[in-house]
Amino acid sequence: MGKIVTAGRITILLGKQQAITGERLSPRRLAERAGVPKDLVYRLDAGQARHIDLDSLARLCEALQCSLQDILVWEQEHGEPV
């Protein structure tokens, strides 16, 4: 059985955002901009979030100008993304 992983995804997306806009955005600032708890952003990036509000995910996607698949990745048992 596979699982949904988020570890490191926020860091990658923040790096892409910086490359595109030139603006350095910290996880704390991202949380403020998206209107979500900073703990959620840190838990997502650490791969420790278990229950995620869909509105919060939508706000993060909007703030990062990304899609849901960029944050939530389905991984097979052997560790490879689908």
PDB file with SEQRES, HELIX, SHEET and CRYST1 records, atoms N, CA, C and O in Angstrom:
SEQRES   1 A   82  MET GLY LYS ILE VAL THR ALA GLY ARG ILE THR ILE LEU          
SEQRES   2 A   82  LEU GLY LYS GLN GLN ALA ILE THR GLY GLU ARG LEU SER          
SEQRES   3 A   82  PRO ARG ARG LEU ALA GLU ARG ALA GLY VAL PRO LYS ASP          
SEQRES   4 A   82  LEU VAL TYR ARG LEU ASP ALA GLY GLN ALA ARG HIS ILE          
SEQRES   5 A   82  ASP LEU ASP SER LEU ALA ARG LEU CYS GLU ALA LEU GLN          
SEQRES   6 A   82  CYS SER LEU GLN ASP ILE LEU VAL TRP GLU GLN GLU HIS          
SEQRES   7 A   82  GLY GLU PRO VAL                                              
HELIX    1 AA1 ARG A    9  THR A   21  1                                  13    
HELIX    2 AA2 PRO A   27  ALA A   34  1                                   8    
HELIX    3 AA3 LYS A   38  ALA A   46  1                                   9    
HELIX    4 AA4 LEU A   54  LEU A   64  1                                  11    
HELIX    5 AA5 LEU A   68  ILE A   71  1                                   4    
SHEET    1 AA1 2 LYS A   3  VAL A   5  0                                        
SHEET    2 AA1 2 VAL A  73  GLU A  75 -1                                        
CRYST1    1.000    1.000    1.000  90.00  90.00  90.00 P 1           1          
ATOM      1  N   MET A   1       0.839  -1.189   0.000  1.00  0.00           N  
ATOM      2  CA  MET A   1       0.000   0.000   0.000  1.00  0.00           C  
ATOM      3  C   MET A   1       0.881   1.250   0.000  1.00  0.00           C  
ATOM      4  O   MET A   1       1.908   1.283   0.678  1.00  0.00           O  
ATOM      5  N   GLY A   2       0.496   2.252  -0.737  1.00  0.00           N  
ATOM      6  CA  GLY A   2       1.251   3.497  -0.811  1.00  0.00           C  
ATOM      7  C   GLY A   2       0.846   4.473   0.281  1.00  0.00           C  
ATOM      8  O   GLY A   2       0.038   4.158   1.154  1.00  0.00           O  
ATOM      9  N   LYS A   3       1.418   5.646   0.212  1.00  0.00           N  
ATOM     10  CA  LYS A   3       1.092   6.690   1.191  1.00  0.00           C  
ATOM     11  C   LYS A   3       1.307   8.060   0.561  1.00  0.00           C  
ATOM     12  O   LYS A   3       1.988   8.203  -0.455  1.00  0.00           O  
ATOM     13  N   ILE A   4       0.715   9.045   1.183  1.00  0.00           N  
ATOM     14  CA  ILE A   4       0.890  10.433   0.756  1.00  0.00           C  
ATOM     15  C   ILE A   4       2.050  11.020   1.545  1.00  0.00           C  
ATOM     16  O   ILE A   4       2.089  10.927   2.772  1.00  0.00           O  
ATOM     17  N   VAL A   5       2.991  11.622   0.834  1.00  0.00           N  
ATOM     18  CA  VAL A   5       4.139  12.241   1.497  1.00  0.00           C  
ATOM     19  C   VAL A   5       4.193  13.739   1.175  1.00  0.00           C  
ATOM     20  O   VAL A   5       3.784  14.187   0.104  1.00  0.00           O  
ATOM     21  N   THR A   6       4.713  14.486   2.144  1.00  0.00           N  
ATOM     22  CA  THR A   6       4.854  15.935   1.965  1.00  0.00           C  
ATOM     23  C   THR A   6       6.249  16.416   2.336  1.00  0.00           C  
ATOM     24  O   THR A   6       6.573  17.587   2.138  1.00  0.00           O  
ATOM     25  N   ALA A   7       7.076  15.528   2.870  1.00  0.00           N  
ATOM     26  CA  ALA A   7       8.393  15.916   3.390  1.00  0.00           C  
ATOM     27  C   ALA A   7       9.225  16.636   2.330  1.00  0.00           C  
ATOM     28  O   ALA A   7       9.452  16.123   1.234  1.00  0.00           O  
ATOM     29  N   GLY A   8       9.668  17.829   2.687  1.00  0.00           N  
ATOM     30  CA  GLY A   8      10.541  18.605   1.820  1.00  0.00           C  
ATOM     31  C   GLY A   8       9.847  19.351   0.697  1.00  0.00           C  
ATOM     32  O   GLY A   8      10.484  20.153   0.015  1.00  0.00           O  
ATOM     33  N   ARG A   9       8.570  19.115   0.485  1.00  0.00           N  
ATOM     34  CA  ARG A   9       7.863  19.732  -0.634  1.00  0.00           C  
ATOM     35  C   ARG A   9       7.763  21.249  -0.480  1.00  0.00           C  
ATOM     36  O   ARG A   9       7.933  21.978  -1.458  1.00  0.00           O  
ATOM     37  N   ILE A  10       7.491  21.730   0.726  1.00  0.00           N  
ATOM     38  CA  ILE A  10       7.360  23.182   0.932  1.00  0.00           C  
ATOM     39  C   ILE A  10       8.699  23.857   0.650  1.00  0.00           C  
ATOM     40  O   ILE A  10       8.738  24.910   0.013  1.00  0.00           O  
ATOM     41  N   THR A  11       9.786  23.268   1.114  1.00  0.00           N  
ATOM     42  CA  THR A  11      11.116  23.838   0.865  1.00  0.00           C  
ATOM     43  C   THR A  11      11.392  23.932  -0.633  1.00  0.00           C  
ATOM     44  O   THR A  11      11.898  24.947  -1.112  1.00  0.00           O  
ATOM     45  N   ILE A  12      11.061  22.882  -1.368  1.00  0.00           N  
ATOM     46  CA  ILE A  12      11.255  22.884  -2.819  1.00  0.00           C  
ATOM     47  C   ILE A  12      10.418  23.976  -3.472  1.00  0.00           C  
ATOM     48  O   ILE A  12      10.901  24.710  -4.334  1.00  0.00           O  
ATOM     49  N   LEU A  13       9.166  24.077  -3.059  1.00  0.00           N  
ATOM     50  CA  LEU A  13       8.278  25.085  -3.649  1.00  0.00           C  
ATOM     51  C   LEU A  13       8.706  26.501  -3.310  1.00  0.00           C  
ATOM     52  O   LEU A  13       8.579  27.402  -4.139  1.00  0.00           O  
ATOM     53  N   LEU A  14       9.212  26.709  -2.096  1.00  0.00           N  
ATOM     54  CA  LEU A  14       9.712  28.039  -1.727  1.00  0.00           C  
ATOM     55  C   LEU A  14      10.931  28.391  -2.580  1.00  0.00           C  
ATOM     56  O   LEU A  14      11.093  29.545  -2.977  1.00  0.00           O  
ATOM     57  N   GLY A  15      11.783  27.415  -2.864  1.00  0.00           N  
ATOM     58  CA  GLY A  15      12.940  27.645  -3.735  1.00  0.00           C  
ATOM     59  C   GLY A  15      12.514  27.996  -5.150  1.00  0.00           C  
ATOM     60  O   GLY A  15      13.077  28.902  -5.764  1.00  0.00           O  
ATOM     61  N   LYS A  16      11.524  27.285  -5.670  1.00  0.00           N  
ATOM     62  CA  LYS A  16      11.009  27.588  -7.014  1.00  0.00           C  
ATOM     63  C   LYS A  16      10.404  28.987  -7.048  1.00  0.00           C  
ATOM     64  O   LYS A  16      10.605  29.740  -8.001  1.00  0.00           O  
ATOM     65  N   GLN A  17       9.661  29.324  -5.997  1.00  0.00           N  
ATOM     66  CA  GLN A  17       9.039  30.650  -5.906  1.00  0.00           C  
ATOM     67  C   GLN A  17      10.114  31.733  -5.923  1.00  0.00           C  
ATOM     68  O   GLN A  17       9.961  32.760  -6.585  1.00  0.00           O  
ATOM     69  N   GLN A  18      11.203  31.497  -5.191  1.00  0.00           N  
ATOM     70  CA  GLN A  18      12.286  32.479  -5.163  1.00  0.00           C  
ATOM     71  C   GLN A  18      12.945  32.606  -6.534  1.00  0.00           C  
ATOM     72  O   GLN A  18      13.287  33.710  -6.957  1.00  0.00           O  
ATOM     73  N   ALA A  19      13.124  31.491  -7.226  1.00  0.00           N  
ATOM     74  CA  ALA A  19      13.741  31.525  -8.552  1.00  0.00           C  
ATOM     75  C   ALA A  19      12.878  32.292  -9.548  1.00  0.00           C  
ATOM     76  O   ALA A  19      13.397  32.990 -10.419  1.00  0.00           O  
ATOM     77  N   ILE A  20      11.577  32.163  -9.419  1.00  0.00           N  
ATOM     78  CA  ILE A  20      10.659  32.823 -10.350  1.00  0.00           C  
ATOM     79  C   ILE A  20      10.503  34.306 -10.035  1.00  0.00           C  
ATOM     80  O   ILE A  20      10.575  35.148 -10.930  1.00  0.00           O  
ATOM     81  N   THR A  21      10.285  34.627  -8.745  1.00  0.00           N  
ATOM     82  CA  THR A  21       9.969  36.005  -8.367  1.00  0.00           C  
ATOM     83  C   THR A  21      11.152  36.793  -7.835  1.00  0.00           C  
ATOM     84  O   THR A  21      11.125  38.023  -7.819  1.00  0.00           O  
ATOM     85  N   GLY A  22      12.190  36.093  -7.398  1.00  0.00           N  
ATOM     86  CA  GLY A  22      13.323  36.779  -6.778  1.00  0.00           C  
ATOM     87  C   GLY A  22      13.077  37.107  -5.317  1.00  0.00           C  
ATOM     88  O   GLY A  22      13.954  37.651  -4.647  1.00  0.00           O  
ATOM     89  N   GLU A  23      11.900  36.784  -4.819  1.00  0.00           N  
ATOM     90  CA  GLU A  23      11.544  37.072  -3.432  1.00  0.00           C  
ATOM     91  C   GLU A  23      11.840  35.860  -2.563  1.00  0.00           C  
ATOM     92  O   GLU A  23      11.384  34.754  -2.855  1.00  0.00           O  
ATOM     93  N   ARG A  24      12.594  36.065  -1.508  1.00  0.00           N  
ATOM     94  CA  ARG A  24      12.879  34.977  -0.567  1.00  0.00           C  
ATOM     95  C   ARG A  24      11.737  34.924   0.445  1.00  0.00           C  
ATOM     96  O   ARG A  24      11.453  35.905   1.132  1.00  0.00           O  
ATOM     97  N   LEU A  25      11.104  33.788   0.523  1.00  0.00           N  
ATOM     98  CA  LEU A  25       9.936  33.620   1.377  1.00  0.00           C  
ATOM     99  C   LEU A  25      10.225  32.510   2.380  1.00  0.00           C  
ATOM    100  O   LEU A  25      10.509  31.376   1.992  1.00  0.00           O  
ATOM    101  N   SER A  26      10.153  32.833   3.665  1.00  0.00           N  
ATOM    102  CA  SER A  26      10.378  31.827   4.702  1.00  0.00           C  
ATOM    103  C   SER A  26       9.086  31.051   4.944  1.00  0.00           C  
ATOM    104  O   SER A  26       8.010  31.523   4.577  1.00  0.00           O  
ATOM    105  N   PRO A  27       9.175  29.879   5.550  1.00  0.00           N  
ATOM    106  CA  PRO A  27       7.948  29.144   5.879  1.00  0.00           C  
ATOM    107  C   PRO A  27       7.003  29.959   6.764  1.00  0.00           C  
ATOM    108  O   PRO A  27       5.785  29.881   6.609  1.00  0.00           O  
ATOM    109  N   ARG A  28       7.559  30.732   7.682  1.00  0.00           N  
ATOM    110  CA  ARG A  28       6.726  31.565   8.568  1.00  0.00           C  
ATOM    111  C   ARG A  28       5.989  32.634   7.761  1.00  0.00           C  
ATOM    112  O   ARG A  28       4.802  32.878   7.977  1.00  0.00           O  
ATOM    113  N   ARG A  29       6.699  33.262   6.837  1.00  0.00           N  
ATOM    114  CA  ARG A  29       6.086  34.303   5.992  1.00  0.00           C  
ATOM    115  C   ARG A  29       5.054  33.683   5.047  1.00  0.00           C  
ATOM    116  O   ARG A  29       4.019  34.291   4.774  1.00  0.00           O  
ATOM    117  N   LEU A  30       5.330  32.488   4.553  1.00  0.00           N  
ATOM    118  CA  LEU A  30       4.366  31.778   3.722  1.00  0.00           C  
ATOM    119  C   LEU A  30       3.079  31.539   4.496  1.00  0.00           C  
ATOM    120  O   LEU A  30       1.987  31.749   3.968  1.00  0.00           O  
ATOM    121  N   ALA A  31       3.200  31.103   5.734  1.00  0.00           N  
ATOM    122  CA  ALA A  31       2.023  30.865   6.574  1.00  0.00           C  
ATOM    123  C   ALA A  31       1.215  32.146   6.750  1.00  0.00           C  
ATOM    124  O   ALA A  31      -0.013  32.128   6.666  1.00  0.00           O  
ATOM    125  N   GLU A  32       1.900  33.246   6.992  1.00  0.00           N  
ATOM    126  CA  GLU A  32       1.213  34.536   7.140  1.00  0.00           C  
ATOM    127  C   GLU A  32       0.498  34.918   5.850  1.00  0.00           C  
ATOM    128  O   GLU A  32      -0.663  35.328   5.875  1.00  0.00           O  
ATOM    129  N   ARG A  33       1.190  34.781   4.729  1.00  0.00           N  
ATOM    130  CA  ARG A  33       0.626  35.151   3.429  1.00  0.00           C  
ATOM    131  C   ARG A  33      -0.588  34.278   3.082  1.00  0.00           C  
ATOM    132  O   ARG A  33      -1.577  34.768   2.536  1.00  0.00           O  
ATOM    133  N   ALA A  34      -0.503  32.988   3.402  1.00  0.00           N  
ATOM    134  CA  ALA A  34      -1.590  32.065   3.076  1.00  0.00           C  
ATOM    135  C   ALA A  34      -2.701  32.082   4.117  1.00  0.00           C  
ATOM    136  O   ALA A  34      -3.790  31.565   3.866  1.00  0.00           O  
ATOM    137  N   GLY A  35      -2.442  32.667   5.275  1.00  0.00           N  
ATOM    138  CA  GLY A  35      -3.446  32.698   6.329  1.00  0.00           C  
ATOM    139  C   GLY A  35      -3.665  31.339   6.982  1.00  0.00           C  
ATOM    140  O   GLY A  35      -4.786  30.973   7.337  1.00  0.00           O  
ATOM    141  N   VAL A  36      -2.559  30.594   7.133  1.00  0.00           N  
ATOM    142  CA  VAL A  36      -2.623  29.277   7.778  1.00  0.00           C  
ATOM    143  C   VAL A  36      -1.672  29.279   8.973  1.00  0.00           C  
ATOM    144  O   VAL A  36      -0.760  30.103   9.038  1.00  0.00           O  
ATOM    145  N   PRO A  37      -1.878  28.369   9.909  1.00  0.00           N  
ATOM    146  CA  PRO A  37      -0.964  28.299  11.059  1.00  0.00           C  
ATOM    147  C   PRO A  37       0.454  27.932  10.611  1.00  0.00           C  
ATOM    148  O   PRO A  37       0.641  27.065   9.757  1.00  0.00           O  
ATOM    149  N   LYS A  38       1.443  28.601  11.195  1.00  0.00           N  
ATOM    150  CA  LYS A  38       2.837  28.314  10.824  1.00  0.00           C  
ATOM    151  C   LYS A  38       3.209  26.881  11.166  1.00  0.00           C  
ATOM    152  O   LYS A  38       4.034  26.274  10.482  1.00  0.00           O  
ATOM    153  N   ASP A  39       2.609  26.335  12.219  1.00  0.00           N  
ATOM    154  CA  ASP A  39       2.877  24.941  12.585  1.00  0.00           C  
ATOM    155  C   ASP A  39       2.477  23.986  11.464  1.00  0.00           C  
ATOM    156  O   ASP A  39       3.137  22.967  11.261  1.00  0.00           O  
ATOM    157  N   LEU A  40       1.414  24.298  10.741  1.00  0.00           N  
ATOM    158  CA  LEU A  40       0.981  23.459   9.626  1.00  0.00           C  
ATOM    159  C   LEU A  40       2.056  23.432   8.541  1.00  0.00           C  
ATOM    160  O   LEU A  40       2.377  22.368   8.012  1.00  0.00           O  
ATOM    161  N   VAL A  41       2.603  24.581   8.213  1.00  0.00           N  
ATOM    162  CA  VAL A  41       3.632  24.659   7.170  1.00  0.00           C  
ATOM    163  C   VAL A  41       4.855  23.844   7.583  1.00  0.00           C  
ATOM    164  O   VAL A  41       5.407  23.096   6.777  1.00  0.00           O  
ATOM    165  N   TYR A  42       5.279  23.989   8.840  1.00  0.00           N  
ATOM    166  CA  TYR A  42       6.446  23.245   9.316  1.00  0.00           C  
ATOM    167  C   TYR A  42       6.163  21.740   9.369  1.00  0.00           C  
ATOM    168  O   TYR A  42       7.032  20.943   9.016  1.00  0.00           O  
ATOM    169  N   ARG A  43       4.965  21.340   9.803  1.00  0.00           N  
ATOM    170  CA  ARG A  43       4.612  19.917   9.852  1.00  0.00           C  
ATOM    171  C   ARG A  43       4.541  19.318   8.451  1.00  0.00           C  
ATOM    172  O   ARG A  43       4.998  18.197   8.227  1.00  0.00           O  
ATOM    173  N   LEU A  44       3.967  20.065   7.509  1.00  0.00           N  
ATOM    174  CA  LEU A  44       3.922  19.585   6.126  1.00  0.00           C  
ATOM    175  C   LEU A  44       5.322  19.354   5.587  1.00  0.00           C  
ATOM    176  O   LEU A  44       5.603  18.312   4.995  1.00  0.00           O  
ATOM    177  N   ASP A  45       6.191  20.319   5.790  1.00  0.00           N  
ATOM    178  CA  ASP A  45       7.539  20.216   5.245  1.00  0.00           C  
ATOM    179  C   ASP A  45       8.339  19.103   5.916  1.00  0.00           C  
ATOM    180  O   ASP A  45       9.224  18.513   5.296  1.00  0.00           O  
ATOM    181  N   ALA A  46       8.033  18.819   7.167  1.00  0.00           N  
ATOM    182  CA  ALA A  46       8.724  17.744   7.881  1.00  0.00           C  
ATOM    183  C   ALA A  46       8.103  16.378   7.592  1.00  0.00           C  
ATOM    184  O   ALA A  46       8.648  15.348   7.989  1.00  0.00           O  
ATOM    185  N   GLY A  47       6.963  16.373   6.901  1.00  0.00           N  
ATOM    186  CA  GLY A  47       6.288  15.120   6.610  1.00  0.00           C  
ATOM    187  C   GLY A  47       5.529  14.572   7.804  1.00  0.00           C  
ATOM    188  O   GLY A  47       5.261  13.372   7.874  1.00  0.00           O  
ATOM    189  N   GLN A  48       5.178  15.442   8.748  1.00  0.00           N  
ATOM    190  CA  GLN A  48       4.530  15.006   9.974  1.00  0.00           C  
ATOM    191  C   GLN A  48       3.056  15.364  10.058  1.00  0.00           C  
ATOM    192  O   GLN A  48       2.396  15.014  11.037  1.00  0.00           O  
ATOM    193  N   ALA A  49       2.530  16.046   9.064  1.00  0.00           N  
ATOM    194  CA  ALA A  49       1.108  16.430   9.093  1.00  0.00           C  
ATOM    195  C   ALA A  49       0.262  15.199   8.798  1.00  0.00           C  
ATOM    196  O   ALA A  49       0.533  14.473   7.842  1.00  0.00           O  
ATOM    197  N   ARG A  50      -0.753  14.961   9.609  1.00  0.00           N  
ATOM    198  CA  ARG A  50      -1.623  13.805   9.424  1.00  0.00           C  
ATOM    199  C   ARG A  50      -3.019  14.212   8.958  1.00  0.00           C  
ATOM    200  O   ARG A  50      -3.638  13.513   8.155  1.00  0.00           O  
ATOM    201  N   HIS A  51      -3.505  15.322   9.454  1.00  0.00           N  
ATOM    202  CA  HIS A  51      -4.829  15.808   9.079  1.00  0.00           C  
ATOM    203  C   HIS A  51      -4.667  17.236   8.568  1.00  0.00           C  
ATOM    204  O   HIS A  51      -4.154  18.104   9.273  1.00  0.00           O  
ATOM    205  N   ILE A  52      -5.108  17.467   7.344  1.00  0.00           N  
ATOM    206  CA  ILE A  52      -4.901  18.768   6.720  1.00  0.00           C  
ATOM    207  C   ILE A  52      -6.232  19.306   6.229  1.00  0.00           C  
ATOM    208  O   ILE A  52      -6.955  18.626   5.501  1.00  0.00           O  
ATOM    209  N   ASP A  53      -6.549  20.512   6.622  1.00  0.00           N  
ATOM    210  CA  ASP A  53      -7.759  21.187   6.182  1.00  0.00           C  
ATOM    211  C   ASP A  53      -7.635  21.529   4.701  1.00  0.00           C  
ATOM    212  O   ASP A  53      -6.620  22.076   4.271  1.00  0.00           O  
ATOM    213  N   LEU A  54      -8.660  21.209   3.926  1.00  0.00           N  
ATOM    214  CA  LEU A  54      -8.608  21.464   2.483  1.00  0.00           C  
ATOM    215  C   LEU A  54      -8.515  22.948   2.164  1.00  0.00           C  
ATOM    216  O   LEU A  54      -7.842  23.328   1.206  1.00  0.00           O  
ATOM    217  N   ASP A  55      -9.173  23.789   2.941  1.00  0.00           N  
ATOM    218  CA  ASP A  55      -9.062  25.235   2.730  1.00  0.00           C  
ATOM    219  C   ASP A  55      -7.623  25.707   2.929  1.00  0.00           C  
ATOM    220  O   ASP A  55      -7.134  26.559   2.186  1.00  0.00           O  
ATOM    221  N   SER A  56      -6.952  25.151   3.931  1.00  0.00           N  
ATOM    222  CA  SER A  56      -5.559  25.517   4.176  1.00  0.00           C  
ATOM    223  C   SER A  56      -4.674  25.097   3.011  1.00  0.00           C  
ATOM    224  O   SER A  56      -3.794  25.848   2.591  1.00  0.00           O  
ATOM    225  N   LEU A  57      -4.905  23.903   2.494  1.00  0.00           N  
ATOM    226  CA  LEU A  57      -4.147  23.453   1.327  1.00  0.00           C  
ATOM    227  C   LEU A  57      -4.385  24.361   0.126  1.00  0.00           C  
ATOM    228  O   LEU A  57      -3.452  24.709  -0.598  1.00  0.00           O  
ATOM    229  N   ALA A  58      -5.623  24.732  -0.073  1.00  0.00           N  
ATOM    230  CA  ALA A  58      -5.951  25.621  -1.194  1.00  0.00           C  
ATOM    231  C   ALA A  58      -5.250  26.970  -1.034  1.00  0.00           C  
ATOM    232  O   ALA A  58      -4.739  27.519  -2.010  1.00  0.00           O  
ATOM    233  N   ARG A  59      -5.223  27.506   0.181  1.00  0.00           N  
ATOM    234  CA  ARG A  59      -4.555  28.795   0.414  1.00  0.00           C  
ATOM    235  C   ARG A  59      -3.049  28.694   0.208  1.00  0.00           C  
ATOM    236  O   ARG A  59      -2.426  29.615  -0.320  1.00  0.00           O  
ATOM    237  N   LEU A  60      -2.461  27.563   0.630  1.00  0.00           N  
ATOM    238  CA  LEU A  60      -1.026  27.359   0.394  1.00  0.00           C  
ATOM    239  C   LEU A  60      -0.728  27.268  -1.098  1.00  0.00           C  
ATOM    240  O   LEU A  60       0.238  27.857  -1.582  1.00  0.00           O  
ATOM    241  N   CYS A  61      -1.560  26.532  -1.819  1.00  0.00           N  
ATOM    242  CA  CYS A  61      -1.371  26.414  -3.275  1.00  0.00           C  
ATOM    243  C   CYS A  61      -1.471  27.774  -3.950  1.00  0.00           C  
ATOM    244  O   CYS A  61      -0.695  28.083  -4.853  1.00  0.00           O  
ATOM    245  N   GLU A  62      -2.421  28.578  -3.513  1.00  0.00           N  
ATOM    246  CA  GLU A  62      -2.579  29.914  -4.097  1.00  0.00           C  
ATOM    247  C   GLU A  62      -1.365  30.788  -3.788  1.00  0.00           C  
ATOM    248  O   GLU A  62      -0.859  31.485  -4.667  1.00  0.00           O  
ATOM    249  N   ALA A  63      -0.902  30.749  -2.549  1.00  0.00           N  
ATOM    250  CA  ALA A  63       0.244  31.575  -2.161  1.00  0.00           C  
ATOM    251  C   ALA A  63       1.518  31.150  -2.888  1.00  0.00           C  
ATOM    252  O   ALA A  63       2.364  31.986  -3.209  1.00  0.00           O  
ATOM    253  N   LEU A  64       1.653  29.848  -3.145  1.00  0.00           N  
ATOM    254  CA  LEU A  64       2.844  29.328  -3.819  1.00  0.00           C  
ATOM    255  C   LEU A  64       2.680  29.229  -5.333  1.00  0.00           C  
ATOM    256  O   LEU A  64       3.619  28.880  -6.048  1.00  0.00           O  
ATOM    257  N   GLN A  65       1.482  29.541  -5.810  1.00  0.00           N  
ATOM    258  CA  GLN A  65       1.160  29.433  -7.233  1.00  0.00           C  
ATOM    259  C   GLN A  65       1.522  28.040  -7.744  1.00  0.00           C  
ATOM    260  O   GLN A  65       2.244  27.885  -8.729  1.00  0.00           O  
ATOM    261  N   CYS A  66       0.997  27.029  -7.041  1.00  0.00           N  
ATOM    262  CA  CYS A  66       1.272  25.644  -7.399  1.00  0.00           C  
ATOM    263  C   CYS A  66      -0.023  24.848  -7.372  1.00  0.00           C  
ATOM    264  O   CYS A  66      -1.082  25.380  -7.039  1.00  0.00           O  
ATOM    265  N   SER A  67       0.067  23.584  -7.722  1.00  0.00           N  
ATOM    266  CA  SER A  67      -1.109  22.723  -7.657  1.00  0.00           C  
ATOM    267  C   SER A  67      -0.992  21.810  -6.440  1.00  0.00           C  
ATOM    268  O   SER A  67       0.069  21.699  -5.825  1.00  0.00           O  
ATOM    269  N   LEU A  68      -2.081  21.173  -6.116  1.00  0.00           N  
ATOM    270  CA  LEU A  68      -2.132  20.278  -4.969  1.00  0.00           C  
ATOM    271  C   LEU A  68      -1.100  19.158  -5.091  1.00  0.00           C  
ATOM    272  O   LEU A  68      -0.503  18.749  -4.096  1.00  0.00           O  
ATOM    273  N   GLN A  69      -0.893  18.666  -6.308  1.00  0.00           N  
ATOM    274  CA  GLN A  69       0.070  17.592  -6.545  1.00  0.00           C  
ATOM    275  C   GLN A  69       1.509  18.006  -6.250  1.00  0.00           C  
ATOM    276  O   GLN A  69       2.378  17.153  -6.069  1.00  0.00           O  
ATOM    277  N   ASP A  70       1.759  19.306  -6.201  1.00  0.00           N  
ATOM    278  CA  ASP A  70       3.098  19.778  -5.869  1.00  0.00           C  
ATOM    279  C   ASP A  70       3.381  19.655  -4.373  1.00  0.00           C  
ATOM    280  O   ASP A  70       4.539  19.571  -3.963  1.00  0.00           O  
ATOM    281  N   ILE A  71       2.334  19.645  -3.562  1.00  0.00           N  
ATOM    282  CA  ILE A  71       2.488  19.544  -2.107  1.00  0.00           C  
ATOM    283  C   ILE A  71       2.284  18.107  -1.634  1.00  0.00           C  
ATOM    284  O   ILE A  71       3.073  17.589  -0.844  1.00  0.00           O  
ATOM    285  N   LEU A  72       1.225  17.471  -2.119  1.00  0.00           N  
ATOM    286  CA  LEU A  72       0.905  16.097  -1.721  1.00  0.00           C  
ATOM    287  C   LEU A  72       1.356  15.147  -2.827  1.00  0.00           C  
ATOM    288  O   LEU A  72       0.892  15.248  -3.962  1.00  0.00           O  
ATOM    289  N   VAL A  73       2.249  14.236  -2.501  1.00  0.00           N  
ATOM    290  CA  VAL A  73       2.779  13.292  -3.488  1.00  0.00           C  
ATOM    291  C   VAL A  73       2.435  11.878  -3.046  1.00  0.00           C  
ATOM    292  O   VAL A  73       2.730  11.489  -1.916  1.00  0.00           O  
ATOM    293  N   TRP A  74       1.806  11.104  -3.940  1.00  0.00           N  
ATOM    294  CA  TRP A  74       1.501   9.710  -3.658  1.00  0.00           C  
ATOM    295  C   TRP A  74       2.740   8.875  -3.935  1.00  0.00           C  
ATOM    296  O   TRP A  74       3.296   8.917  -5.033  1.00  0.00           O  
ATOM    297  N   GLU A  75       3.165   8.122  -2.943  1.00  0.00           N  
ATOM    298  CA  GLU A  75       4.378   7.314  -3.060  1.00  0.00           C  
ATOM    299  C   GLU A  75       4.030   5.842  -2.870  1.00  0.00           C  
ATOM    300  O   GLU A  75       3.311   5.484  -1.937  1.00  0.00           O  
ATOM    301  N   GLN A  76       4.535   5.002  -3.746  1.00  0.00           N  
ATOM    302  CA  GLN A  76       4.330   3.563  -3.627  1.00  0.00           C  
ATOM    303  C   GLN A  76       5.127   3.017  -2.440  1.00  0.00           C  
ATOM    304  O   GLN A  76       5.964   3.725  -1.881  1.00  0.00           O  
ATOM    305  N   GLU A  77       4.881   1.802  -2.064  1.00  0.00           N  
ATOM    306  CA  GLU A  77       5.570   1.184  -0.912  1.00  0.00           C  
ATOM    307  C   GLU A  77       7.082   1.229  -1.028  1.00  0.00           C  
ATOM    308  O   GLU A  77       7.766   1.459  -0.030  1.00  0.00           O  
ATOM    309  N   HIS A  78       7.618   1.017  -2.216  1.00  0.00           N  
ATOM    310  CA  HIS A  78       9.068   0.966  -2.390  1.00  0.00           C  
ATOM    311  C   HIS A  78       9.710   2.334  -2.486  1.00  0.00           C  
ATOM    312  O   HIS A  78      10.895   2.431  -2.806  1.00  0.00           O  
ATOM    313  N   GLY A  79       8.955   3.406  -2.215  1.00  0.00           N  
ATOM    314  CA  GLY A  79       9.525   4.738  -2.107  1.00  0.00           C  
ATOM    315  C   GLY A  79       9.567   5.563  -3.361  1.00  0.00           C  
ATOM    316  O   GLY A  79      10.201   6.618  -3.374  1.00  0.00           O  
ATOM    317  N   GLU A  80       8.910   5.122  -4.430  1.00  0.00           N  
ATOM    318  CA  GLU A  80       8.934   5.899  -5.669  1.00  0.00           C  
ATOM    319  C   GLU A  80       7.614   6.633  -5.864  1.00  0.00           C  
ATOM    320  O   GLU A  80       6.549   6.036  -5.706  1.00  0.00           O  
ATOM    321  N   PRO A  81       7.669   7.932  -6.209  1.00  0.00           N  
ATOM    322  CA  PRO A  81       6.438   8.680  -6.479  1.00  0.00           C  
ATOM    323  C   PRO A  81       5.742   8.132  -7.709  1.00  0.00           C  
ATOM    324  O   PRO A  81       6.377   7.608  -8.624  1.00  0.00           O  
ATOM    325  N   VAL A  82       4.434   8.261  -7.713  1.00  0.00           N  
ATOM    326  CA  VAL A  82       3.643   7.811  -8.865  1.00  0.00           C  
ATOM    327  C   VAL A  82       3.497   8.952  -9.830  1.00  0.00           C  
ATOM    328  O   VAL A  82       2.866   8.799 -10.876  1.00  0.00           O  
TER     329      VAL A  82                                                      
END                                                                             
